[in-house]
Amino acid sequence: MRPVFSILFCFSIVALSLELSASARVSEVVTTEKLEWGYLNPLRGKLSPGAVNLWGDRTQNTATGMLVRFNKGFESPSHIHNILYRGVVIDGLLHNDDPSAEKMWMSKGSFWTQPAGESHITAANGNTNMIYLEIDSGPYLVKPSKQAFNSGEIPLNLHKNNIVWSDQKTIKHIKTTGVEHAFLWGSYSATRGVMIKLPAKFSGVISSKAKEFRAVLIAGRVAYQSNEQTKITLSEGSYIGSTAEFEHVITNSSNEDAIFYIRANGQFEVY
């Protein structure tokens, strides 16, 4: 009979191996299937847009990326937020501006920023409407306009038709023909937000050396694989991330461009 201490020793080695294997993982993938949606503003219940975290936790004091979806015809009351947020349209038509502003409907691929403390409304007019919403700190709170304040931040509404794209001729980290890059916010020497457009039939790698690399699929449908992940399909709203040097292998087999929004605090290349 094998001694009890030998069995316990073997069990401990297996447990330690599993623990080290889990801790060694430096990437994560969240697909849009089986997401557990809640409310963006729980105090309004069903009158609130739906929301689900992709990374982080919007109820805590931490950076967070989330999906938010709106019913057709949704229009919020005038309100403010305690922190700045950024929005990228994934589906439908969104409007975000001062309460008295004329509607400017932003479609898929459009980008906006909403400063902390500024009174505004948000409206949606597509049959289905979804955005990616990102904050640098939390918690994400909704407050009445009577509590408005001037944070010194300037709002931005950038319709997709006004986004400026650059290619490998001017962007050094784009290493392959057909891939395009659009800078949105931040600094190349610090954390920044950009969009990367992968053309139809693209097959290649996004190689990151950043300690924080987060990418959300805004448009298209792609196949994804890495050394920690078997090949899966990513649909719009899916998220991939990494926290060390890592290669994300992506194939766009469709006849349409695929667009990723990327938040990174270090170098990455597309080849």
Secondary structure, DSSP 8 states (H G I E B T S, - for coil): ---HHHHHHHHHHHHHHHHHHHHH--EEEE-STT---EESSGGGGGGS-EEEEEES-TTSSS-EEEEEEE-TT-B--SEEESS-EEEEEEES-EEEE-TTS----B-TT-EEEE-TT--BEEEE-SSSEEEEEEESSS---EEEGGG----S---EEE-GGG---B-TTT-TTB-STT-EEEEEEE-TTS-EEEEEEE-TT-EEEEEE--SSEEEEEEES-EEEEETTEEEEEE-TT-EEEESSSEEEEEE--SSS-EEEEEEESS-EEE-
